[in-house]
Amino acid sequence: MAQKLYVGNLSYGTTDDSLRDAFAEAGSVASATVITDRATGRSKGFGFVEMSSDADAEKAIAMWNGKDLDGRTLVVNEARPFEPRPRQGGNGGGYAGGNKREW
């Protein structure tokens, strides 16, 4: 079964392909994705690598966590499932405050 890994502190120059190639040294890579900003297309400095087996994932964590890639020290661990964040408060829109005078 494939296991997804979180890879943090990526260089802004790291691409999907270079991330895949680096993690392929540890085993079979199912997918590698560097997360980018929608507006600018620039890397957000983290990504996800999906290893084909649990053994390959453990090897990749041991091989890359705390090691240098493209001049940056990586943080590599098991990816946690996405949890929706609670919406921040507010009054539902409209005008908040201000100087309301009656003429």
VEXDREN-2710 file (C-alpha; in Angstrom, 1 decimal):
% VEXDREN-2710
k/r/px/py/pz
1/MET/0.0/0.0/0.0
2/ALA/1.3/3.5/-0.9
3/GLN/2.2/5.9/1.9
4/LYS/2.1/9.7/1.5
5/LEU/5.0/11.7/3.0
6/TYR/5.1/15.4/3.8
7/VAL/8.3/17.1/2.7
8/GLY/8.9/20.5/4.2
9/ASN/11.5/23.3/3.8
10/LEU/11.9/22.8/0.1
11/SER/14.0/25.2/-1.9
12/TYR/11.9/27.4/-4.2
13/GLY/13.8/25.9/-7.1
14/THR/12.8/22.3/-6.4
15/THR/10.4/20.9/-9.0
16/ASP/8.1/17.8/-9.0
17/ASP/10.7/16.0/-11.2
18/SER/13.7/16.8/-9.0
19/LEU/11.7/15.8/-5.9
20/ARG/10.7/12.5/-7.5
21/ASP/14.3/11.8/-8.6
22/ALA/15.7/12.5/-5.1
23/PHE/13.2/10.2/-3.4
24/ALA/13.6/7.5/-6.0
25/GLU/17.0/6.8/-4.4
26/ALA/15.0/5.4/-1.4
27/GLY/12.6/3.2/-3.5
28/SER/9.6/3.3/-5.9
29/VAL/7.9/6.7/-6.0
30/ALA/4.2/6.7/-7.0
31/SER/3.9/10.5/-7.2
32/ALA/5.8/13.7/-6.2
33/THR/4.2/17.1/-6.0
34/VAL/5.6/20.5/-5.0
35/ILE/2.7/22.7/-3.7
36/THR/2.6/26.0/-5.5
37/ASP/0.7/29.3/-5.0
38/ARG/-2.2/29.6/-7.4
39/ALA/-1.7/33.3/-8.1
40/THR/2.1/33.4/-8.6
41/GLY/2.9/29.8/-9.5
42/ARG/5.8/30.0/-7.0
43/SER/6.5/27.0/-4.7
44/LYS/5.2/27.3/-1.2
45/GLY/8.2/25.5/0.1
46/PHE/6.6/22.1/0.8
47/GLY/5.3/19.1/-1.0
48/PHE/4.1/15.5/-0.9
49/VAL/5.8/12.3/-2.0
50/GLU/3.8/9.1/-2.3
51/MET/6.0/6.0/-1.9
52/SER/4.8/2.7/-3.4
53/SER/5.3/0.7/-0.1
54/ASP/5.5/1.3/3.6
55/ALA/9.1/-0.1/3.6
56/ASP/10.1/2.5/0.9
57/ALA/8.4/5.2/2.9
58/GLU/10.3/4.4/6.1
59/LYS/13.6/4.2/4.1
60/ALA/12.8/7.6/2.5
61/ILE/12.2/9.2/5.9
62/ALA/15.4/7.8/7.3
63/MET/17.3/8.9/4.2
64/TRP/16.0/12.4/3.7
65/ASN/14.7/13.8/7.1
66/GLY/17.3/16.4/8.2
67/LYS/19.3/16.0/5.0
68/ASP/20.2/18.7/2.4
69/LEU/18.4/19.0/-0.9
70/ASP/19.0/22.0/-3.2
71/GLY/20.7/23.9/-0.3
72/ARG/17.8/23.4/2.2
73/THR/17.6/21.0/5.2
74/LEU/14.4/18.9/4.6
75/VAL/11.7/17.9/7.1
76/VAL/10.2/14.6/6.1
77/ASN/7.5/12.7/7.9
78/GLU/4.2/10.8/7.4
79/ALA/1.6/13.1/6.0
80/ARG/-1.4/13.7/8.2
81/PRO/-4.9/13.5/6.8
82/PHE/-6.4/16.9/5.8
83/GLU/-8.5/18.4/8.5
84/PRO/-10.8/21.3/7.6
85/ARG/-10.0/24.5/9.5
86/PRO/-12.8/26.2/11.4
87/ARG/-14.0/29.4/9.7
88/GLN/-12.8/32.5/11.4
89/GLY/-15.5/34.6/13.1
90/GLY/-17.0/37.8/11.8
91/ASN/-20.4/39.2/11.4
92/GLY/-21.3/37.6/8.1
93/GLY/-20.3/40.6/5.9
94/GLY/-21.7/44.0/5.5
95/TYR/-20.3/47.1/7.0
96/ALA/-18.6/46.8/10.4
97/GLY/-18.4/49.8/12.6
98/GLY/-17.8/53.2/11.1
99/ASN/-19.2/56.6/11.8
100/LYS/-23.0/56.3/11.5
101/ARG/-24.7/59.6/11.6
102/GLU/-28.3/60.5/11.1
103/TRP/-28.9/63.7/9.2
END
